[in-house]
């Protein structure tokens, strides 16, 4: 989604991004974790800086 429509995700919080990935819940070796890691590799450092200060949802 980041490659196709980055402006759709630009204003989303990290919890919202995670909910879009896989089953929507982070867990070890889950599809959500893999998709979220893939997403983090694509975003710019500006977005990473934004996400650093946001709380990560409970697993």
Secondary structure as UniProt FT lines:
FT   TURN            2..4
FT   HELIX           6..9
FT   TURN            10..11
FT   HELIX           14..20
FT   TURN            22..23
FT   TURN            28..29
FT   HELIX           31..42
FT   HELIX           45..52
//
